[in-house]
């Protein structure tokens, strides 16, 4: 069936639905649209059998939904209406939620129901939930809805009848007034909940150091104390701020946009506040968990028998020069431990999306920072690729793109959660690519397939990646279960009787490959392409980077011509 996806951005959910429907044999076109006229033009251009809106901020015009069946994916259970469903769910401490696929009609979210699916809501950030539990439920509901539509025999269920009128909840946009933190009154749990309900977008507007800033993300701190609202410390780019009964770590902030001024964007808190931040103690992030102290760290190491597990979690999956260097230090520490297997990753959300475009955009010299960042990423990938005294497994619990995919491919095995979306390419950001992709990608899938993947620049499901050899194991579990399942799998593999033979074989293979063509040659050739793009102010990379960072159209409305977003623009 020919299906058209219309979306306000080619965000994580749109990519997931696109890839899943394509896997099921449908011909899928995608258009990013900004208004009703663009929706109308897209439908006229493609003439689809079915229109689906995975994430659409504009209303589908009447002349479109009266002529075509248009299904809207609403991130809420049946009866929930309004533009801030997940915000309300987190605000109200909902433990279960749902996704509804309904038919577009005049009134928003009021159409007949084609399918619905429930999901748990663990205490995580909104964007994390959106990419994981909500996305899983959305795929289930969309798949059912498409099958029902394709059958030609299904009649969708109307909403708002006399028997379910009490279940309709039409809630308003979740404004900043409801999000505002009262540092003198709100507990740590309340502050964290408010921050998590707005972690990626729109953030929580707050007064800080004499200015207005949006705070993005929050993690509880149970040992540091201070006057409510006081800044206490810094760690790994985050700042720690006191509450009435503890403190919270805030990883990123964004200045409030000045009327008539340019759009602002998120940055690590200490980067954004440089120049106005008071002297704060820099508390090193604890690498190994302490059962007697609960605190936040974006990099963790632990052991399960002869298996080491090095996990990391960076906002939006973006890895700055600093992130890469800190993770490399942690990786080297992990390699000093007496283990036979090392798992890299294993968290429930983003694995990695490669270099940090926001930090690069904010740098005094973006070209120089691009160069520093990509070299730091290369150093990390090289360390993984040249580890020959143990097996290395990349555990991809969430989405990965560009250099993040190549970081995973540097490992001996790649374990990927079934709901992950992979984008193994760089073209949408106008870059040739690096991180030894010209070695690792053809080694996995062959030269012809590697060329096709990097040129077509399409998202793929974990299942599709497994079929072509990009992934070794697909872990079919809920997002919240991924870490535990990977730990069990790693402990079993580390005790496998033949593991030492595998380690010896991988070392011999690496030595053979190095003799044929050294890794340094791959790196030098790739970085020569990258340096040309970084150094040329007229290269497409710079305009595409600016468009991505500032959430602007990259010169056209078609999603298959714009950059792949590292995180959903809607949340």
C-alpha positions in Angstrom: 0.0 0.0 0.0 1.2 3.6 -0.7 1.2 5.5 2.5 2.1 9.1 3.0 3.5 10.3 6.3 3.0 14.0 7.0 4.8 15.4 10.0 6.0 18.8 11.4 9.5 17.3 11.7 11.2 14.2 10.8 11.5 13.3 14.4 12.2 10.0 16.1 8.7 8.8 16.0 8.2 9.7 12.3 11.5 7.9 11.5 10.4 4.8 13.6 7.0 4.6 11.8 8.6 5.2 8.5 11.1 2.3 9.0 8.5 -0.1 10.5 6.0 0.4 7.7 8.7 0.0 5.1 9.8 -3.3 6.8 6.2 -4.5 6.4 6.4 -4.0 2.6 4.5 -0.7 2.2 5.6 2.1 -0.1 6.1 5.0 2.3 6.7 8.6 1.3 7.5 11.3 3.9 6.8 15.0 3.8 7.6 17.6 6.5 4.9 20.3 6.5 4.5 23.6 8.1 0.9 24.5 7.5 -2.4 23.3 5.9 -1.3 24.4 2.5 1.8 22.2 2.7 -0.3 19.2 3.8 -2.6 19.8 0.8 0.3 20.0 -1.6 1.9 16.9 -0.2 -1.2 14.8 -0.6 -1.8 16.2 -4.1 1.8 15.4 -5.1 1.8 11.8 -3.9 -1.8 10.6 -4.3 -1.6 8.1 -1.4 -4.0 5.4 -0.4 -3.6 6.4 3.2 -2.3 9.4 5.1 -0.7 9.1 8.5 0.4 11.9 10.8 2.9 10.6 13.4 3.7 14.0 14.8 1.8 17.0 13.3 1.3 20.4 14.9 -0.9 21.8 12.2 -4.5 20.7 11.5 -5.2 18.6 8.4 -7.5 20.7 6.2 -11.1 19.6 5.7 -10.7 19.2 1.9 -7.9 16.6 2.6 -9.6 14.5 5.3 -12.9 14.4 3.5 -11.3 12.9 0.4 -8.6 10.8 2.0 -8.5 8.7 5.1 -6.1 10.5 7.4 -4.9 8.9 10.6 -3.5 10.9 13.4 -1.2 9.4 16.0 -2.1 10.9 19.4 0.3 10.3 22.3 -2.5 9.6 24.8 -5.1 7.0 25.6 -8.6 7.1 24.1 -10.5 10.2 25.3 -7.4 12.2 26.0 -7.2 15.4 23.9 -4.9 18.4 23.7 -1.4 19.3 22.6 0.4 18.4 25.9 -0.6 14.8 26.6 2.7 13.5 28.0 3.3 16.7 29.9 0.1 16.2 31.8 0.7 12.5 32.3 4.1 13.1 33.9 2.7 16.1 35.9 0.0 13.8 37.3 2.4 10.9 38.1 0.5 8.6 35.7 1.9 5.1 35.8 0.3 3.9 32.6 -0.5 5.7 29.4 -1.4 5.0 25.9 -1.3 5.9 22.2 -4.4 6.3 20.0 -4.6 6.3 16.2 -7.7 8.2 15.2 -9.2 9.6 12.1 -8.7 13.3 11.3 -11.9 15.4 11.7 -12.7 19.0 12.3 -12.2 18.9 16.0 -8.6 18.0 17.1 -8.2 14.5 18.6 -12.0 13.8 18.4 -12.1 11.5 15.4 -13.1 7.8 15.3 -10.5 5.4 16.8 -8.8 3.0 14.5 -6.4 1.5 17.1 -5.0 2.1 20.6 -2.2 0.6 22.6 -1.2 1.0 26.3 2.2 1.5 27.8 3.8 1.9 31.2 5.2 5.3 32.2 8.3 4.7 34.4 9.8 7.8 36.1 11.8 9.1 33.2 12.0 12.3 31.1 9.4 13.1 28.6 11.6 12.8 25.5 13.0 9.5 26.8 9.4 8.1 27.2 8.4 9.5 23.8 11.2 7.7 22.0 10.7 4.4 23.9 7.5 3.3 25.7 5.3 5.7 23.7 7.0 4.9 20.4 6.6 1.2 21.0 2.9 1.7 21.7 2.6 4.0 18.7 4.1 1.4 16.4 1.8 -1.3 17.7 -1.3 1.0 17.2 -0.2 2.2 13.8 0.5 -1.3 12.6 -3.0 -2.5 13.7 -4.7 0.6 12.2 -2.9 0.0 8.8 -3.9 -3.6 8.8 -7.5 -2.7 9.6 -7.6 0.0 6.9 -6.1 -2.4 4.4 -8.7 -5.0 5.1 -11.5 -2.7 3.9 -13.8 -4.3 6.3 -13.1 -2.4 9.6 -15.3 0.3 10.9 -13.5 2.6 13.4 -15.1 3.3 16.8 -16.6 6.7 17.4 -15.5 8.7 20.4 -17.8 10.7 22.7 -20.9 8.6 22.7 -23.3 8.6 25.7 -21.5 5.7 27.3 -18.0 7.2 27.3 -18.6 10.9 27.6 -17.1 10.9 31.0 -13.8 9.5 29.6 -13.2 12.5 27.4 -10.4 14.8 28.8 -9.8 17.8 26.7 -6.8 19.5 28.4 -5.1 22.8 27.5 -1.6 23.4 26.5 0.7 23.0 29.4 2.0 26.5 30.0 5.0 27.7 31.8 2.9 28.9 34.7 2.3 25.3 35.7 5.9 24.3 35.2 7.4 27.1 37.3 9.6 25.8 40.1 9.3 27.3 43.6 12.7 26.7 45.0 11.6 27.8 48.4 8.7 25.3 48.5 9.1 22.4 46.0 10.7 19.1 47.1 13.4 17.5 45.1 10.8 15.0 43.8 8.5 17.8 42.6 11.4 19.7 41.0 12.6 16.6 39.2 9.1 15.8 38.0 8.6 19.3 36.6 12.0 19.2 34.8 11.3 15.8 33.4 8.0 16.9 32.0 9.8 19.5 29.9 13.3 18.0 29.5 13.9 18.4 25.8 11.1 20.9 24.9 10.1 23.4 26.0 12.2 23.4 29.2 11.2 25.0 32.5 11.5 28.8 32.5 13.4 30.0 35.6 15.4 32.9 36.9 19.1 32.2 37.3 22.0 34.5 37.9 20.0 37.6 37.0 18.6 36.2 33.7 15.8 34.1 32.4 16.8 30.6 31.4 15.0 27.4 30.3 16.2 24.4 32.4 16.4 21.1 30.5 16.5 17.8 32.3 16.9 17.0 36.0 18.4 14.3 38.2 18.1 14.0 42.0 21.1 14.6 44.3 20.7 13.1 47.8 23.8 14.2 49.6 24.6 17.9 48.7 22.6 20.5 50.6 22.3 24.3 50.5 20.0 27.2 50.6 17.0 26.5 48.4 17.8 27.8 44.9 21.5 28.1 45.6 24.0 26.7 43.0 26.2 24.2 44.8 28.5 22.5 42.4 29.3 21.6 38.8 29.9 18.2 37.2 30.4 17.1 33.6 28.8 20.3 32.3 25.8 20.2 34.6 25.1 22.4 37.6 23.7 21.3 40.9 21.0 23.5 42.6 19.6 23.1 46.1 16.0 22.3 46.9 14.2 22.4 50.2 15.2 18.8 50.9 18.1 18.0 48.7 19.3 19.1 45.3 19.0 18.5 41.6 21.5 18.2 38.8 20.5 20.2 35.7 22.5 19.1 32.6 21.4 21.7 30.0 20.0 25.3 29.9 18.8 27.6 27.2 18.5 31.4 27.4 15.1 32.9 26.9 14.7 34.3 23.4 14.8 38.0 23.2 11.7 39.4 21.3 12.8 39.8 17.7 16.0 38.0 18.3 17.3 34.7 16.9 16.2 31.4 18.3 18.2 30.1 21.2 19.3 26.5 21.8 20.3 24.1 24.5 23.9 23.8 25.7 25.6 22.1 28.6 24.8 24.3 31.6 28.4 25.3 32.4 29.0 26.2 28.7 25.8 28.3 28.4 26.5 30.1 31.7 30.2 30.6 31.1 31.1 34.2 32.1 28.3 34.6 34.6 28.6 31.4 36.6 30.1 31.9 40.1 33.1 29.8 41.2 31.7 26.3 41.9 33.5 23.2 43.1 33.8 20.7 40.2 32.8 17.4 41.7 34.1 14.5 39.6 31.4 12.2 38.4 31.7 8.9 40.3 32.4 6.1 37.8 31.5 3.2 39.9 28.1 3.2 41.7 28.0 3.6 45.5 25.2 1.9 47.2 25.4 4.3 50.1 25.1 7.4 47.9 22.6 8.3 45.2 23.9 10.8 42.8 23.9 11.6 39.1 26.6 10.6 36.7 26.5 10.4 32.9 29.1 7.6 32.8 29.0 4.5 35.0 31.0 1.3 35.3 30.1 -1.9 37.1 31.0 -5.6 36.9 28.9 -8.7 36.8 31.3 -11.6 37.4 33.9 -11.6 34.5 31.8 -9.0 32.5 32.4 -5.3 32.7 29.6 -2.9 31.8 30.4 0.7 30.9 27.2 2.7 30.4 26.8 6.3 29.3 23.9 8.7 28.7 24.4 12.1 27.1 21.4 14.5 26.4 20.1 14.0 22.9 22.8 11.4 22.2 25.1 14.2 21.2 28.8 13.7 22.2 30.9 16.9 22.5 34.7 16.8 22.6 34.5 16.7 26.4 32.0 13.9 26.4 34.3 11.8 24.0 37.4 12.4 26.1 35.7 11.6 29.4 34.2 8.4 27.9 37.6 7.4 26.5 39.2 7.8 29.9 36.4 5.6 31.4 36.9 3.1 28.6 40.6 2.8 29.3 39.8 2.3 33.0 37.3 -0.5 32.1 40.0 -2.1 29.9 42.4 -2.2 32.9 40.0 -4.4 34.8 40.3 -8.2 34.9 37.3 -9.0 32.7 37.0 -11.1 29.6 34.1 -9.1 28.1 33.2 -5.4 28.2 29.8 -4.0 27.3 29.7 -0.5 26.0 26.3 1.2 26.4 23.4 -0.8 27.8 21.2 2.2 28.8 17.6 2.5 27.8 17.7 5.6 25.6 20.0 7.1 23.0 23.3 5.2 22.3 25.0 8.0 20.4 24.3 10.4 17.6 27.9 11.4 17.0 29.3 14.9 17.3 27.6 17.6 19.4 26.2 20.1 16.8 24.9 22.6 19.4 28.3 22.9 21.2 29.9 23.3 17.8 27.4 26.0 16.7 28.1 28.0 20.0 31.8 27.8 19.7 33.9 30.9 18.8 35.2 28.9 15.9 32.7 26.2 14.8 35.1 24.8 12.2 37.9 24.3 14.8 35.4 22.8 17.3 34.0 20.5 14.6 37.6 19.3 13.9 38.3 18.8 17.6 35.1 17.0 18.2 35.4 14.6 15.3 39.0 13.7 16.2 37.9 13.0 19.8 35.2 10.8 18.5 37.7 9.0 16.3 40.0 8.5 19.2 37.2 6.8 21.1 36.2 4.6 18.2 39.8 3.6 17.6 40.3 2.6 21.2 37.2 0.3 21.0 38.3 -1.1 17.6 41.8 -1.9 18.8 40.9 -3.6 22.0 42.2 -7.2 21.5 42.4 -8.6 25.0 38.7 -9.1 25.6 35.4 -9.1 23.7 33.6 -5.8 23.4 29.9 -5.7 22.9 28.0 -2.5 22.0 24.5 -2.6 23.6 22.3 -0.1 21.8 19.2 0.4 23.9 17.9 3.4 22.0 18.4 5.3 18.7 21.8 5.8 17.1 23.0 7.8 14.1 26.1 8.8 12.1 29.2 8.5 14.2 27.2 6.9 17.0 26.4 3.9 14.8 30.1 3.6 13.8 31.0 3.7 17.5 28.7 0.6 18.0 30.2 -1.1 14.9 33.7 -0.8 16.4 32.7 -3.5 18.9 32.9 -7.2 18.2 29.2 -7.7 18.6 26.2 -5.3 18.5 23.1 -6.0 20.6 20.2 -3.7 19.8 16.8 -3.3 21.4 14.0 -4.1 19.0 12.6 -0.6 19.2 15.9 1.2 18.3 16.2 3.2 15.0 19.6 3.3 13.3 20.8 6.0 10.8 24.2 4.7 9.6 25.0 7.7 7.4 26.2 11.3 7.4 24.8 12.7 4.2 21.9 14.6 5.7 24.4 16.8 7.5 26.5 17.3 4.3 29.4 15.3 5.6 31.5 12.5 4.1 31.7 10.8 7.5 34.4 9.6 9.8 34.9 7.2 12.8 36.5 4.6 10.5 33.2 3.9 8.7 34.9 3.1 5.5 36.5 0.1 7.4 33.7 -1.0 9.7 30.6 -0.6 7.6 31.8 -2.6 4.5 33.3 -5.2 6.8 29.8 -5.8 8.3 27.6 -5.5 5.2 29.8 -5.5 2.1 31.0 -2.5 0.0 27.8 -2.4 -2.2 25.4 -2.3 0.8 27.6 0.2 2.7 27.5 2.5 -0.3 23.7 2.2 -0.6 23.2 2.9 3.1 25.3 6.0 3.1 23.8 7.4 -0.1 20.1 6.6 0.6 20.4 7.9 4.1 17.3 6.2 5.4 16.4 5.1 9.0 16.3 1.4 9.7 14.8 -0.8 12.4 16.9 -3.1 14.5 15.3 -6.1 12.7 16.3 -4.7 9.3 19.8 -4.1 10.6 20.0 -7.7 11.8 18.9 -9.1 8.5 21.8 -7.3 6.7 24.4 -8.1 9.3 24.7 -4.6 10.9 23.5 -6.0 14.2 24.2 -9.4 15.8 21.3 -9.7 18.2 18.0 -8.0 18.5 16.9 -7.8 22.1 13.1 -8.0 22.2 12.2 -6.4 25.5 10.6 -3.3 27.0 12.9 -0.3 27.3 13.0 -0.5 31.1 14.2 -4.2 30.9 17.0 -3.6 28.5 19.8 -3.0 31.0 18.9 -6.1 33.1 18.6 -8.3 30.0 22.0 -7.1 28.6 23.6 -7.8 32.0 22.3 -11.3 31.9 23.4 -11.9 28.3 26.8 -10.4 29.1 27.3 -12.6 32.2 26.5 -15.7 30.2 28.8 -14.8 27.3 31.7 -14.0 29.6 31.4 -17.5 31.0 31.3 -19.2 27.6 34.0 -21.8 27.5 35.2 -20.7 24.1 35.6 -17.0 24.8 39.4 -17.1 25.0 39.5 -18.7 21.6 37.3 -15.9 20.3 39.5 -13.3 21.8 42.6 -14.9 20.2 40.8 -15.1 16.8 39.7 -11.4 16.9 43.3 -10.3 17.7 44.6 -12.4 14.8 42.0 -10.9 12.5 42.8 -7.3 13.6 46.5 -8.0 13.0 45.8 -9.3 9.5 43.6 -6.3 8.6 46.2 -3.9 9.9 48.8 -5.6 7.7 46.6 -5.2 4.6 45.6 -1.6 5.3 46.3 0.2 8.5 43.5 1.9 10.4 45.5 5.1 10.2 45.0 5.2 6.5 41.2 5.0 6.8 41.3 7.7 9.4 43.5 10.0 7.3 41.4 9.6 4.2 38.1 10.2 6.0 39.3 13.2 7.9 40.7 14.8 4.8 37.1 14.9 3.5 35.8 16.2 6.8 38.4 18.9 7.1 37.5 20.2 3.6 33.9 20.5 4.7 34.8 22.1 8.1 37.2 24.6 6.5 35.0 25.8 3.7 32.4 28.3 5.0 30.3 27.7 1.9 30.1 23.9 2.4 26.6 22.6 2.9 27.5 21.3 6.4 27.5 24.8 7.9 24.1 25.8 6.7 22.6 22.3 7.6 24.2 22.5 11.0 22.7 25.9 11.7 19.3 24.8 10.5 19.4 21.8 12.7 20.5 23.6 15.8 18.1 26.5 15.3 15.2 24.2 14.3 14.8 25.9 10.9 13.9 24.3 7.6 17.1 23.3 5.8 16.1 25.0 2.6 13.1 22.8 1.7 10.1 21.1 3.2 10.8 17.6 2.1 12.0 15.5 5.1 14.0 13.2 3.0 16.2 16.1 2.0 16.8 17.6 5.5 19.0 16.6 8.4 18.0 13.7 10.6 17.2 15.2 14.0 19.2 13.9 16.9 16.1 14.2 19.1 12.4 14.8 18.4 11.6 18.4 17.7 8.2 18.0 19.4 9.5 17.0 22.8 
